[in-house]
Amino acid sequence: MNPWNTGNVPQGPLPPPVPSPYPPRMQPPPPQYYGPPQPPQYNPYPMPPARPVMPPPVHAQMGRPPLPLSPYPPPPPPRRPSRRPFVTLFLIGLVVLGVAVISLNGRNRSQQSSPPPPTGLPTSVPTTSPGAGGSDGVDKLGDNPLFSASGGPKQVTCQLPRWQSVPAASNAYFTAALPCLDAAWAPVLQSVNLPFHEPKLAFPSGKTWSSPCGSVSQEEAAAFYCGGDQTLYMPMSGLQTDVFGNHSGAYLAVFAHEYGHFVQDLSGVLTAAHEKEYTGTDPDSAASLEVSRRLELQAQCFSGLFLAAAVNRGSVDQAVARDAEDTQERGDQPGERRDHGTSAHASAWWTQGFVKQTVAQCNTWVASSSDVQ
């Protein structure tokens, strides 16, 4: 099903992004389907010198100033917690086997549409754990059982309160969105015998936020996930509400991105990636940075998967989905640390999830290096 289709426009596949080299605000070709998951294509690194159990967070850089908001034209046709912080870009995103952050770069646009009949959201989500019909996460990357799941997240109807850029209202918004994400992702993990339980949610205040994965400042991050306590941290002061206003899709997309890091944690991907990234002597080496980009771009793809599962149902109408889609160009900028992927690749992987709607299509671990720049 094309998630953009409202019944008022011709149906058909979205046009592919413009190939590289990329003109301004263009995307690279979308990652292709890579077939059955293959083992990650990395060579073992020598063991590093002794280091802390939880390395300090890898900080995401702020990206380009977002473009002005403008009205949207009609749509085109159609586990075990890890203990390390790491970064993601939406506002600024941080993910390190403990932490994931984001930096919002892009513009928001809106369009009205009528959602089809809702599909219903369970009042509770089954929980599995070792010894209860589930299993431990599997510390593998490209051949992780997660990528053998059939299809993508379950279609869900999210009944969310109206976004308001004040702490009490934003906290209520994310609190209402969390069970929606749980209901979408739980069947995916359980279908391949991976564990599932709900993550925790925190709303830190101030300009510096602490977690078991380390401290993160407002200048460094907007939101983050910490595997040390399996908590999604959504600080109001980091969300750039002065730029994105009441365009709720922008905030829902970053929340779905951070939840994607939680999915990586439950499955074992996060632990395996942490070992891959930090078993070299230099976390700033080209190989380590590529591991970080594969993590972050996969979380981008997972965000797109969730929005596709929720669009045209309940509170997530076309306007919300368009706002989400239009804020995805938030990647690494020239001269900055190459740990999240270019803006064009961040956007392309989000679109990959939104359009393909299959977890296997988000397997960045078997993608070529050129697809995770």
C-alpha positions in Angstrom: 0.0 0.0 0.0 1.3 3.5 -0.8 1.1 5.4 2.5 0.7 8.7 0.6 -2.4 7.5 -1.3 -5.6 9.1 -0.1 -7.8 8.0 -3.0 -7.7 11.4 -4.7 -4.5 11.0 -6.7 -3.2 8.4 -9.1 -1.4 5.4 -7.5 2.1 4.3 -8.4 5.6 4.1 -7.0 7.3 7.3 -5.7 10.0 8.5 -8.1 13.5 7.4 -7.0 15.8 10.1 -5.6 18.3 11.8 -8.0 21.5 9.8 -8.2 24.8 11.1 -6.9 26.4 13.6 -7.1 23.7 15.4 -5.3 22.5 18.9 -6.1 21.3 20.9 -3.1 18.5 19.1 -1.2 18.5 16.1 -3.5 18.7 12.5 -2.3 21.0 9.7 -3.3 19.5 6.6 -4.9 17.4 4.8 -2.3 19.2 1.7 -0.9 18.3 -1.4 -2.8 17.0 -4.7 -1.4 20.0 -6.8 -0.5 18.4 -10.2 -0.4 18.7 -12.5 2.6 20.7 -11.0 5.4 24.4 -11.7 5.1 27.1 -11.6 7.9 28.4 -8.1 8.5 31.3 -7.2 6.2 33.8 -6.1 8.7 37.1 -7.6 9.8 37.7 -8.0 13.6 39.7 -5.1 15.1 42.5 -5.7 17.7 41.4 -5.2 21.2 41.8 -1.6 22.5 43.5 -0.6 25.6 41.4 -0.6 28.8 38.5 1.8 28.6 35.4 2.7 30.7 32.5 0.3 30.6 30.4 3.1 29.1 32.4 5.2 26.6 31.5 8.9 26.7 28.7 9.9 24.3 29.6 10.6 20.7 28.2 14.1 20.1 26.1 14.9 17.1 26.7 18.2 15.4 24.0 20.8 14.7 23.2 20.8 11.0 22.3 23.5 8.6 19.6 26.0 9.6 16.3 24.6 8.6 14.5 26.1 5.6 11.4 28.2 6.2 8.2 26.4 6.8 5.8 26.5 3.8 2.5 25.0 2.9 2.8 21.5 1.3 1.6 21.0 -2.2 -0.6 18.0 -3.0 1.4 14.7 -2.5 3.0 13.1 -5.5 1.5 9.9 -6.9 2.4 7.2 -5.5 17.2 -7.0 25.5 20.0 -6.7 27.1 20.8 -3.0 27.6 23.9 -1.8 26.0 26.1 0.6 27.8 27.5 3.2 25.5 26.1 6.5 24.2 25.9 7.2 20.4 24.4 9.9 18.2 21.6 10.5 15.7 20.6 13.6 13.8 17.1 15.1 13.9 17.4 18.0 16.2 20.6 16.4 17.3 20.4 12.8 18.0 22.6 10.7 20.3 23.0 7.0 20.3 25.8 5.1 21.8 25.0 1.6 22.7 23.6 3.7 25.3 22.6 7.1 23.8 21.0 8.3 20.6 20.5 12.0 19.8 19.1 14.1 16.9 19.4 17.4 15.0 16.4 18.7 13.0 17.3 20.1 9.7 14.8 20.6 6.9 11.5 22.3 6.6 8.0 21.5 7.6 5.0 21.6 5.4 1.4 20.6 5.9 -1.5 19.3 4.0 -5.0 18.1 5.0 -6.5 14.8 4.2 -9.1 12.4 5.5 -7.8 9.3 7.3 -9.4 6.0 6.5 -11.2 3.9 9.2 -8.9 3.2 12.1 -7.5 -0.3 12.7 -7.4 -0.2 16.5 -4.6 -0.1 19.0 -4.3 -2.8 21.7 -4.8 -1.5 25.2 -1.7 -3.5 26.2 1.2 -5.0 24.5 2.4 -8.6 25.2 5.8 -8.7 26.9 8.3 -11.5 26.3 11.5 -12.2 28.0 13.9 -15.2 28.3 12.0 -18.1 29.8 8.7 -16.6 28.8 8.4 -17.6 25.2 11.0 -15.1 24.0 14.7 -15.1 23.9 17.7 -12.9 24.6 18.7 -10.5 21.9 21.2 -11.9 19.4 24.4 -9.9 19.2 24.7 -9.9 15.4 24.4 -7.3 12.7 23.5 -8.1 9.1 22.4 -11.7 10.0 20.4 -10.7 13.0 17.1 -12.5 13.2 15.4 -9.1 13.2 15.9 -8.8 9.5 14.3 -12.1 8.8 10.9 -10.7 10.0 8.2 -10.8 7.4 7.0 -7.3 6.5 7.2 -4.4 8.9 5.6 -2.9 12.0 2.0 -3.6 12.5 -0.5 -0.9 11.3 -1.7 1.0 14.2 -4.1 3.8 15.0 -2.5 6.5 17.2 -4.8 8.8 19.1 -2.4 11.6 20.0 -3.2 14.9 21.8 -2.7 18.2 19.9 1.0 19.2 19.9 1.7 22.3 22.0 5.3 23.6 22.5 5.2 23.6 26.3 6.7 20.9 28.5 3.4 19.5 30.0 1.8 19.2 26.5 4.9 17.7 24.8 5.4 15.2 27.6 1.7 14.1 27.2 2.2 13.8 23.4 5.2 11.5 23.7 3.6 9.5 26.5 0.6 8.9 24.3 2.8 8.0 21.3 4.8 5.4 23.2 2.2 2.6 23.4 1.5 3.2 19.7 5.1 2.4 18.9 5.1 -0.6 21.3 2.0 -2.0 19.5 3.6 -1.5 16.1 7.0 -3.0 16.9 6.2 -5.8 19.4 4.8 -8.2 16.8 7.9 -7.8 14.7 10.3 -8.8 17.4 8.1 -11.6 18.8 7.6 -13.1 15.3 11.4 -13.9 15.2 11.6 -14.9 18.8 13.3 -11.8 20.0 12.4 -10.3 23.4 10.1 -7.4 23.8 9.2 -5.1 26.7 8.3 -1.5 26.9 11.1 1.1 27.2 11.1 3.8 29.8 10.5 7.5 29.0 12.1 10.5 30.6 11.7 14.2 30.2 14.8 15.9 31.6 14.8 19.7 32.0 17.6 22.2 32.0 20.4 22.6 29.4 22.4 19.5 30.4 20.9 16.0 30.8 22.3 13.1 32.7 21.9 9.4 32.1 23.8 6.2 32.9 25.4 6.6 29.4 26.8 10.0 30.3 25.8 13.7 30.2 24.6 15.4 27.1 24.1 19.2 26.7 21.5 21.1 24.8 24.2 22.3 22.3 25.0 18.7 21.5 21.7 16.9 21.3 17.9 17.2 21.0 16.8 13.8 22.2 18.6 10.5 22.9 18.2 6.9 23.9 20.4 5.3 26.6 20.8 1.6 26.6 22.2 1.6 30.2 18.6 2.1 31.5 16.7 1.5 28.2 15.1 4.9 28.4 14.1 7.4 25.7 15.1 10.9 26.8 12.9 13.6 25.3 14.0 17.0 26.7 11.7 19.8 25.7 14.6 22.3 25.7 16.3 20.4 22.9 13.5 20.1 20.4 13.9 23.4 18.5 10.3 24.3 18.9 11.1 27.9 17.9 11.8 26.6 14.4 9.3 23.8 14.0 6.4 25.2 16.0 3.3 23.0 16.2 4.3 20.8 13.2 3.9 17.6 15.2 5.3 15.3 12.5 8.8 16.6 13.1 8.7 15.6 16.7 7.0 12.2 16.1 9.7 11.3 13.5 12.5 12.0 16.0 10.7 10.0 18.7 10.3 7.1 16.2 14.0 7.4 15.4 15.0 7.1 19.1 12.6 4.2 19.5 14.4 2.6 16.6 17.5 2.6 18.7 15.5 0.8 21.4 14.5 -1.9 18.8 18.2 -2.2 17.9 18.9 -2.7 21.6 16.3 -5.4 22.1 17.4 -7.3 19.0 21.1 -7.3 19.9 22.1 -5.1 17.0 23.1 -2.3 19.4 25.5 -4.5 21.4 27.0 -6.0 18.3 27.5 -2.6 16.8 29.1 -1.2 20.0 31.6 -4.1 20.0 32.4 -3.5 16.3 32.8 0.3 16.8 34.8 0.2 19.9 37.1 -2.8 19.4 39.4 -0.6 17.4 41.9 1.6 19.0 40.4 4.8 17.5 36.6 5.4 17.6 37.2 8.2 15.0 38.7 5.8 12.5 36.9 5.4 9.1 35.7 1.9 10.0 34.3 3.0 13.4 32.5 6.0 11.9 31.0 3.8 9.3 29.5 1.5 12.0 28.0 4.6 13.6 26.5 5.7 10.3 25.0 2.3 9.7 23.3 2.5 13.2 22.0 6.0 12.6 20.8 5.4 9.1 19.0 2.3 10.2 17.2 4.2 12.9 16.2 6.7 10.2 14.7 3.8 8.2 12.9 2.5 11.3 11.4 5.9 11.8 10.0 5.8 8.2 8.7 2.3 8.8 6.7 3.5 11.8 5.3 6.5 10.1 4.1 4.3 7.2 2.4 2.0 9.7 0.5 4.9 11.4 -0.3 7.3 8.5 -3.9 7.8 7.5 -5.1 6.5 10.8 -6.2 8.3 14.0 -4.2 11.4 14.6 -1.4 10.7 12.0 -2.9 12.2 8.9 -1.1 13.2 5.7 -0.1 16.6 7.1 1.7 14.9 10.0 3.4 12.4 7.7 4.5 15.2 5.4 5.9 17.2 8.2 7.8 14.1 9.3 9.1 13.4 5.8 10.2 17.0 5.2 12.5 17.2 8.2 14.8 14.3 7.4 17.7 16.2 5.8 19.6 16.5 9.1 22.9 14.6 8.4 26.5 15.4 8.8 27.7 18.7 7.3 31.0 19.3 5.5 33.9 19.5 7.9 32.0 17.8 10.7 32.4 14.3 12.3 31.1 11.7 9.8 29.0 9.6 12.3 25.4 10.0 11.1 25.5 10.1 7.3 24.9 12.9 4.8 21.7 14.8 4.8 20.9 13.1 1.5 21.5 9.6 2.8 19.5 10.3 6.0 16.6 11.4 3.9 16.9 8.5 1.5 17.0 5.8 4.2 13.9 7.4 5.9 12.1 7.2 2.6 13.3 3.7 2.1 11.4 2.6 5.3 8.4 4.7 4.6 7.9 3.4 1.0 9.2 -0.2 1.3 7.6 -0.9 4.7 9.7 -4.0 5.3 12.3 -4.5 8.1 14.7 -6.3 5.8 14.8 -3.2 3.6 16.4 -1.4 6.5 19.3 -3.7 6.9 22.1 -1.2 6.6 24.6 -3.8 7.7 24.6 -5.5 4.3 24.4 -2.3 2.3 27.5 -1.1 0.3 29.7 1.6 1.9 28.5 4.0 -0.8 24.9 3.7 0.5 25.9 4.7 4.1 27.9 7.8 3.4 
